[in-house]
Amino acid sequence: MTETEWVSPWWEPPLAGSEAEQLLGALDRLRTTFHYKVDELDAAGLNTRIGASSITLGGLLKHLAANEDYMFDVKFRGKPMGGPWLENGWRDDNDWEFSSAADNTPEELYALWENAVGRSRKTVADAIADGGLDQPAHISWPDGRHPSLRRLICDLIEEYGRHTGHADLIREAVDGRVGEDPSDGWQPVGPKLT
């Protein structure tokens, strides 16, 4: 590689992809950055809080896992919240994931998130192949309009953006890990989500 060549890391979105590739690339980059911020922690690290906030990295893992399934199973496909969420005591309460995460082991939290991401990726890939980004979601607004799959993907990008910022601050308090992107040569413990 010469000084003028730059090789994109594996987590970078395509430089000039289709709309679907760009949206999913942006989402996967945020997922990867979030993974970097929560990776390789024990229960103490996952339960660390800073300041007056009750948010923990374990709570964020569980919250984003629930959001993955809620966004694409419930909102997009119209299925009830099921699978691991019923077994885990799911309640339709935005604070439940945060308050109950301390009851899970690190292995359970990582598996919840990694498996939810895998299910989401399959659901979205199948949906794009079978109708594209414009297809309407099952959920409707009070006036009867249905958001598109595109809108739901954008909503999840926003959710990850917000919470990756939280994770960045908390992780720095745990062990000093900082950085916008994973460090050179970083590979996640557990499955690589690309």
C-alpha positions, 0 to 999 in steps of 0.5 A: 500500500502506498501513502495515497492508498487507504484500505477501508477497515471491515466495518466501514460502509461501502464508499459508493453502494446502493441505498440499501447497502449504504443504510445497512452499512451505516447500521453495521458500522454503528453495531460494530462500534457499539460492539467494540465499546462493550466487548470483553467485559465481565459482570463488574464492567457491564454493570458499571454506572457513571454519575447519576445515570442508571444506564450500564453497558449490560443494560445497553446490550439488552436494550439494543437486543430488544430493539433489534427484535422489536423493530423488525419482528414487531413493528415490521412483521407484526409478530408478538415479542417472543423468543428469548424475550418471553423467557427473560420476562419481557415487559413492554417497559422501556426501562425493563432492559436496563433494570433487569440486565444485572440479573443476566450473566455477561455470556447471556447478555452478549448472546442476546444481542448477537443473536438479535442482530443475526435475526434482524440481519436475516429479516431485513435481507429477506425483506429487501430481496422480497420488496425493497426498502419502500415496503410498508411495515405492519405497524401504523401511525394513528392516522393509518399511515405505515412507515416503510422498511427504510424508515425503520432502518433509519430509526434503528440507526438513530437508536444505535447512534444515541446509545453508542455515545452512552457506551463510549462514556461508560467504557472509558470509565470502566477501563479507559477504552476510547476511540471513535472506531475500533483500534487497528487490528481489533477483532470482536470476542464472539462472532464478527457481525459482518 
